[in-house]
Amino acid sequence: MTDLPRTELDSHRTRPRPPDEPRAASREPRTRGFTDFAVVIPAYNEVENIPRLMRRLRETFTRHGLEGEVVLVDDGSTDETYEMAVQEGADWDRLRIVRHRKNLGKTEALLTAADHTGAGRIVLFDADLQHSTEEIPRYLERMEQGWDIVTGRKVGPYEKRTVSSVYNWLSRRLFHLPVRDLNSMKAFRREILDEIALRHDWHRFFVALAYAQGYSVTEIDIELHPREAGESKYTGTGRVLVGMGDLLVVWFYLKFSRKPMEFFGGSGLILIVLGILVGIVAIVLRVGGWMPPFGYRPLLTLVLLLEMMGVVLFGVGFLAEMIATLRAEIDDVRRKLRDR
């Protein structure tokens, strides 16, 4: 993966495009609804919601003449989610069901679903039905205007508004995003998954990672409905702490992965200079005959510590630069292979 904005690399573009500007809208006529899309649904212990989910998806597809597909990923459920999905979708040819042997997480479920569909557009939809299936054509309609990513902004009352507001505010500040809600229903072009690296639980930073690559993003207001059955999988203070930690990791990754020497090398040089200054102070005190209350040994130890840490950080920065260069070369080879 390269951290350079993806502009001239797209064969369909004739000029660089700012990341907050949509592509040229498709001029191909649509005769019956939308095609070439997949609704991706990660599901973990949602057996109570599966019948309603299947029924509402079918109604939405029929009402709007949608001709895409649905990929449901049973993410290692310990209840009968998989069996219920197979039963409810047995006579629906647009449904594909994939199963994880154990619970891996929403990010892994998304990647698994993407590997099992050839659709050019993906709509990420939750199995808990806290969003209406009627939002799906709205997202697709917005993508028809040329946007690479369409994300939802939750409106109305909901339980975790305070935590979500703080998290989204920090994300906008750190990543300079033009949207206000990162962790909601979203639709995007399948090709984005080939350009960004998603680790465990990094689906929450999908928009930030893609925006850093130069993809355009917009948002629409969507209503968040109360959960009808089952229990939320994202509760507890532990989730908040993990989320904030991941937020800082992703920020560091996006800011310094392309030029790691800026952080490691810069920090190393600062420590080396501080060590030299402390050494000069120790020499002046020694020559002047003034003995500090704590003696000279702590100063000499501090000099050694600062110099050693500075050299180590500078060396780490140099190695990181070599790794970043190698990664850029590998990404370039992968891109050329994909474009063939």
C-alpha positions in Angstrom: 0.0 0.0 0.0 1.2 3.5 -0.8 0.4 6.6 1.2 0.5 8.8 -1.8 -3.0 10.2 -2.8 -4.4 8.0 -5.6 -5.1 10.4 -8.4 -3.3 9.7 -11.7 -3.1 6.0 -10.9 -6.8 5.5 -11.8 -7.2 4.7 -15.4 -10.6 6.3 -15.6 -9.4 9.7 -14.5 -7.9 12.3 -16.8 -6.9 14.8 -14.2 -6.0 14.8 -10.5 -9.2 15.0 -8.3 -9.3 16.4 -4.8 -10.4 13.7 -2.3 -13.6 15.6 -1.3 -14.7 15.9 -4.9 -16.8 13.2 -6.5 -15.9 11.3 -9.7 -17.8 12.1 -12.8 -21.2 10.5 -12.5 -21.9 7.4 -14.6 -23.8 8.1 -17.8 -24.9 4.5 -18.3 -28.7 4.3 -18.2 -30.3 2.1 -15.5 -33.2 0.1 -16.8 -34.2 -1.7 -13.6 -32.8 -0.6 -10.3 -29.2 -0.8 -9.3 -26.8 -3.5 -10.4 -23.1 -4.5 -9.6 -23.3 -4.1 -5.9 -23.3 -6.4 -2.8 -24.8 -5.8 0.6 -22.3 -7.2 3.1 -23.7 -8.2 6.4 -21.5 -9.4 9.3 -23.6 -11.3 11.8 -22.6 -12.6 15.2 -25.2 -14.2 17.4 -28.1 -12.5 15.7 -30.5 -15.5 15.3 -33.5 -13.5 16.5 -33.0 -10.8 13.9 -32.3 -13.0 10.9 -35.9 -13.7 9.8 -36.8 -10.0 9.9 -33.5 -9.1 8.2 -34.2 -11.5 5.3 -37.8 -10.4 4.9 -36.9 -6.7 4.8 -34.0 -7.2 2.4 -36.3 -9.1 0.0 -39.0 -6.4 0.2 -36.4 -3.7 -0.4 -34.9 -5.5 -3.4 -38.3 -6.2 -4.9 -39.7 -2.7 -4.3 -36.7 -0.9 -5.8 -35.8 -3.5 -8.5 -32.4 -4.0 -7.0 -30.3 -6.6 -8.9 -27.2 -6.9 -6.7 -26.5 -9.6 -4.2 -26.4 -10.1 -0.4 -23.3 -11.7 1.3 -24.0 -12.6 4.9 -21.0 -13.7 7.0 -21.7 -15.7 10.1 -18.7 -14.6 12.2 -18.4 -17.7 14.3 -21.8 -17.4 16.0 -22.4 -19.6 19.0 -26.2 -19.7 18.5 -28.1 -20.8 15.4 -27.5 -17.7 13.3 -26.0 -19.7 10.4 -28.8 -22.3 10.4 -31.5 -19.7 10.5 -29.9 -17.7 7.6 -29.7 -20.9 5.5 -33.3 -21.7 6.3 -34.7 -18.2 5.6 -32.6 -17.7 2.4 -33.0 -21.1 1.0 -35.2 -20.0 -1.9 -33.5 -16.6 -2.5 -30.9 -16.8 -5.3 -29.4 -13.4 -4.4 -28.2 -14.5 -1.0 -24.7 -16.0 -0.4 -23.8 -17.2 3.1 -20.2 -17.6 4.3 -19.2 -18.9 7.7 -16.2 -18.3 10.0 -15.2 -21.2 12.3 -14.7 -18.8 15.2 -15.5 -15.1 15.9 -12.9 -13.0 14.2 -14.4 -9.5 14.1 -16.3 -7.2 11.8 -13.2 -6.2 9.9 -12.4 -9.8 9.0 -16.0 -10.5 8.1 -15.9 -7.5 5.7 -12.8 -8.8 4.0 -14.2 -12.3 3.8 -17.4 -11.1 2.2 -15.4 -9.0 -0.3 -13.4 -12.1 -1.3 -16.7 -13.9 -2.1 -18.2 -11.2 -4.3 -17.2 -9.7 -7.6 -19.4 -6.7 -7.2 -17.9 -3.3 -7.8 -19.7 -1.6 -5.0 -20.1 -2.8 -1.4 -22.8 -1.7 1.1 -21.8 -2.5 4.7 -25.0 -3.3 6.6 -25.4 -4.5 10.2 -27.5 -7.5 11.0 -29.1 -5.9 14.1 -31.5 -3.8 11.9 -30.6 -0.6 13.6 -30.7 0.9 10.1 -33.5 0.4 7.7 -32.9 -1.7 4.5 -34.6 1.2 2.7 -31.3 3.1 3.2 -29.6 0.8 0.7 -30.9 2.4 -2.5 -30.3 5.9 -1.0 -26.6 5.0 -0.7 -26.4 3.6 -4.2 -28.1 6.6 -5.6 -25.5 8.9 -3.9 -22.7 6.7 -5.3 -24.2 7.2 -8.8 -23.3 10.9 -8.4 -19.6 9.9 -8.5 -18.6 9.5 -4.9 -16.1 6.8 -3.9 -17.5 6.4 -0.3 -20.9 7.3 1.2 -21.2 7.2 4.9 -24.1 7.8 7.2 -24.5 10.4 9.9 -26.8 9.1 12.7 -29.6 11.5 13.5 -32.1 11.3 16.4 -31.5 10.0 19.9 -29.3 7.0 20.6 -27.6 5.6 23.7 -23.9 6.1 22.9 -24.2 9.6 21.5 -21.7 11.2 24.0 -19.0 8.6 23.4 -19.6 8.6 19.7 -19.5 12.4 19.5 -16.2 12.6 21.3 -14.7 9.8 19.1 -15.9 11.4 15.9 -14.7 14.9 17.0 -11.2 13.5 17.7 -11.2 11.6 14.3 -12.1 14.8 12.4 -9.3 16.7 14.2 -6.6 14.0 13.6 -7.5 13.0 10.1 -9.0 16.3 8.7 -12.1 14.4 7.4 -15.0 16.2 5.7 -17.6 13.9 7.3 -18.9 13.8 10.9 -19.7 10.2 11.6 -17.2 7.4 10.9 -18.8 4.4 12.5 -22.1 4.0 10.7 -23.6 2.3 7.7 -21.5 3.0 4.6 -21.1 2.1 0.9 -17.9 2.2 -1.1 -16.1 1.0 -4.2 -14.7 -2.5 -4.0 -11.3 -1.3 -5.3 -10.6 0.6 -2.1 -10.0 -2.6 -0.2 -7.1 -3.3 -2.6 -5.5 0.0 -1.7 -5.7 0.1 2.1 -4.5 -2.1 4.9 -7.2 -3.2 7.3 -6.2 -4.8 10.6 -8.4 -6.2 13.3 -11.1 -3.7 14.3 -9.9 -1.2 11.7 -13.2 -1.1 9.9 -13.9 1.9 12.2 -11.1 3.8 10.4 -12.0 2.7 6.9 -13.1 6.2 5.9 -9.9 7.8 7.3 -7.6 5.3 5.6 -9.4 5.6 2.3 -9.5 9.4 2.5 -5.8 9.5 3.1 -5.4 7.6 -0.2 -7.3 10.3 -2.1 -10.7 8.7 -2.4 -13.7 11.0 -2.2 -16.2 10.8 0.7 -19.6 12.2 1.5 -22.3 11.5 4.0 -26.1 11.3 4.2 -28.3 11.6 7.3 -29.8 8.2 8.4 -32.0 7.3 11.3 -30.7 4.9 14.0 -33.5 2.5 15.1 -33.6 0.8 18.5 -32.4 -2.8 18.5 -35.4 -5.1 18.2 -33.8 -8.3 19.5 -30.5 -9.6 20.7 -27.7 -7.8 22.5 -25.2 -5.2 21.4 -21.7 -6.5 20.8 -20.0 -3.2 21.4 -20.4 -2.2 25.0 -18.3 -1.5 28.1 -15.5 0.9 29.0 -12.9 -1.5 27.7 -14.2 -1.0 24.1 -13.8 2.8 24.6 -10.2 2.5 25.7 -9.3 0.1 22.9 -11.0 2.4 20.4 -9.0 5.4 21.6 -5.8 3.4 21.5 -6.5 2.3 17.9 -7.3 5.9 17.0 -3.8 7.0 18.0 -2.2 4.0 16.3 -4.0 4.7 13.0 -3.0 8.4 13.3 0.6 7.5 13.8 0.4 5.0 11.0 -1.0 7.6 8.5 1.3 10.4 9.6 4.7 8.6 9.8 4.4 5.4 7.8 5.6 7.1 4.6 8.5 9.1 6.4 9.2 7.3 9.7 12.5 9.2 9.9 10.6 12.3 10.7 9.6 10.8 14.1 12.3 8.4 15.0 15.2 10.3 13.5 13.9 13.6 14.8 13.5 12.3 18.3 16.9 10.7 18.2 18.6 13.9 17.1 16.8 15.8 19.9 18.1 13.3 22.5 21.6 13.4 21.1 21.7 17.2 21.3 20.3 17.1 24.8 23.0 14.7 25.8 25.7 17.0 24.4 24.2 20.0 26.3 24.2 18.0 29.6 27.8 17.0 28.9 28.8 20.6 28.4 27.1 21.6 31.7 28.9 18.8 33.5 32.3 19.9 32.1 31.7 23.5 33.0 30.7 22.5 36.6 33.8 20.3 36.8 36.2 22.9 35.5 34.6 25.7 37.6 35.1 23.6 40.7 31.5 23.8 41.8 30.2 20.4 43.0 26.4 19.9 42.5 24.6 18.5 45.5 24.0 15.2 43.8 27.6 14.9 42.5 28.8 14.4 38.9 27.9 10.7 38.5 24.1 11.4 37.8 25.0 13.9 35.1 27.4 11.5 33.4 24.8 8.7 33.6 22.2 11.0 32.0 24.6 11.9 29.2 25.2 8.2 28.4 21.4 7.5 28.6 20.5 10.4 26.2 23.2 9.6 23.7 22.5 5.9 23.7 18.7 6.4 23.3 19.3 9.0 20.6 21.5 6.8 18.5 19.1 3.8 18.9 16.1 5.9 17.8 18.0 7.3 14.9 19.0 3.8 13.8 15.4 2.6 14.2 14.3 5.5 11.9 16.9 4.5 9.3 15.7 0.9 9.3 12.1 2.1 9.1 12.9 4.2 6.1 14.4 1.2 4.4 11.3 -0.9 5.2 9.0 1.9 3.9 11.0 2.1 0.7 10.7 -1.6 0.2 7.0 -1.5 0.9 6.4 1.2 -1.6 8.3 -0.9 -4.3 6.1 -3.9 -3.5 2.9 -1.9 -3.7 4.0 -0.5 -7.0 4.5 -4.1 -8.3 1.1 -5.2 -7.0 -0.5 -2.2 -8.7 1.1 -2.9 -12.0 -0.1 -6.6 -11.8 -3.6 -5.5 -11.0 -3.7 -3.1 -13.9 -2.7 -5.7 -16.4 
